Amino acid sequence: YYAPIDESQKLNFDYWIGKQRGDDMSPGAKINDGQTLVDNKIFEALETFLPIATRANPHPLIKADTSELGQVLAKGIKATLSYLADTLKPRRKLARMLRHWAIYRLGVIKISWDVHLKEIKIDVINPRRFILDRDGYIDEGGRFVGEYIGEKKRATAQVLSDLFPKKKADITIKAQG
């Protein structure tokens, strides 16, 4: 299932960074998949598009009732959203996500809560780290619909033992002490 996707993603990435396949690098030469060796149009088009797509922070639009309290609340929320747009750097993260989308055919932004900072956190996740239900799909709202979705992460044996104390012996054996 993953082999054709991996090959396509690797070809897209190699082409994006300028590594074309084939030994003959003369103009008009054919590369392995039959494409003519030309300037890297994908890189040029993508890197021209990204600054246009991410040129400005999103402007918050807050609707509230006409009462004085409603208007004060709306101004406070608007100021908070503007502050978050300045501190979280969503334009740069959106550009990275769009680059992933163009190369890997899937772009992922993870919005979460940072328990230490007590603030919203935005991370761009490389889609090659995801484990997706092969029968899943993206719905009209941009959400993945499937039986499961996962993200490959690394953790030490100690962290895993702390998270799963009942499996500490099994983890210790797998980690060879």
N, C-alpha and C positions, 0 to 999 in steps of 0.2 A: 504493500500500500504506500509506504513512504518513499520507496526508491525513485519513482519518476518525479515526485515532488522535490526530493533532495537534489536530484540531478538538475532539474530546472532552476531551482534556487541558486545552486552553485554556479550554473552557467550565467544567470542574471548578475550575480555578484561579481564574478570574474570579468564580465563584459563591462559592468559599471566602473570597476577600478582600472579598466584598460588592458586586462589580460585576455586577448583573443586566442583561440586555439588554432593550432596549425604552425608549421615550421616556416612556410613562405610568407614573409611579412611585406612583400612588395605590393604597391597599390593594385587593386583589382583581383588579388589572389583570393582563392576560396578558403574559408576555414572549415573545420570538420563537419559542421552541420549544414554546409552548403551556402551559408551567408557570405556575401562579399565583404572583405576587410575594408572598412571605411573609418572615418572619424567616429569617435564614440558619441553617437547621437543620443543615446539614453542618458549618459552622464550630463551632456550639454543641456538637454531638455529638462531633466529633473532638477539640476542645480540652478537653472534659470527660473523654473516654476516655484521652487520652495520660498525664495525671498518674497515673491509676489503673494503667495498664499498666506504667508505669516508676517506680513509687513506691520501689522498693528495689533496691540492687545485687544481682546474683545471688550466692547463697552457694555457694562451691565445695564439692563433695562428692567427696572423694578416698577411694578404696578401696586398701588395701594389705594385704600379708600380716601376720601377727601378730608377726613378728620385731621385735626392737628397731630394727634398721636400717630395716625397712619403715615402722615408725611414725614414726621421725625424718624419713624422706624424705617421707612423707605430710604431716606438719606443715609442712615447709619449702615444699612445693608449694602447700599451702593458703594459707600466708602470702603467697607470691608472687602467687597468683591474686587474693587479696584486695587486695593492693597495686595490681595492675594494674587492678582494678575501680575503685579510688579515683582513680588517676591518668589513666586513659584515658577516663573519663566515659562509659561505655557506655550509661547510662540516657538522657542527653541525645541521644546519637547514635542510639539506638534510637527515640526520640521523633521525631527528624527523618526517619528512614527510614520510620517508620509514616505520617507526614504525606505523604511522597512516595507511599507505597503507596496511600493514600486518594485522593490527587489524580490521580496519573499511572498508577495501577493496577499499579505496579511499584516496589518499594523495594529499594535496593542498599546493602549495607555491604561495604566492601572491607577485608579484613584482610591486612596485609602486614608486612614486616620493614623497619625504618628502619636503613639501613646506617651512618648517622652516629651515631645514638643507641644502636645495637645493642639495640633493643627492638622489641616488637610495636607496630604502629600500626593504628588503626582510623579509616577515613574513610567518610563518607556521600557517595555519588556521586549526583548528579542523574540520574535514569534517562533524561532527554531527551538526555544526552550519549552514550548507548550506541548502538552499531550492532549489531543482533542478526540472526542468521539468521532469515528470515521463516518458515521451516519448523521452527524450534526450539520447545522447550517447557520448562516447569519440571517436573522429576520429583518424586516423592514426598518426596525428601530436601531439596527446595528448591533444587536445582542446575539450572542452565540446560543443556539438552542440545540441541546444534545443531552445524552445521559450523563456525561462527565466532561470536565475541563480541568486540566492540571498544569502546574508549572514545575519544571525540574529545578531543584535547589540543592545546594550542598550544605551539609551540617556535619559537625564532628560527632564522634560516637558519644562523647559526654553530653552534648546537647540533646541528641536523640534519646539517651538514657534518662535524662531529666524530663523530657516530654512524655516518654512512654516507660514509666518505672516497671511495669509488669513484664516488659520485654528486655530488661537490662541484661539478663544472662545471654539471650540470643544475640543482642547487639554486640556484647563483649566478644563472643565467639566469632561473629562475622568480621569484626575489626581486629581480630587476632590480638586481643588484650588491649 
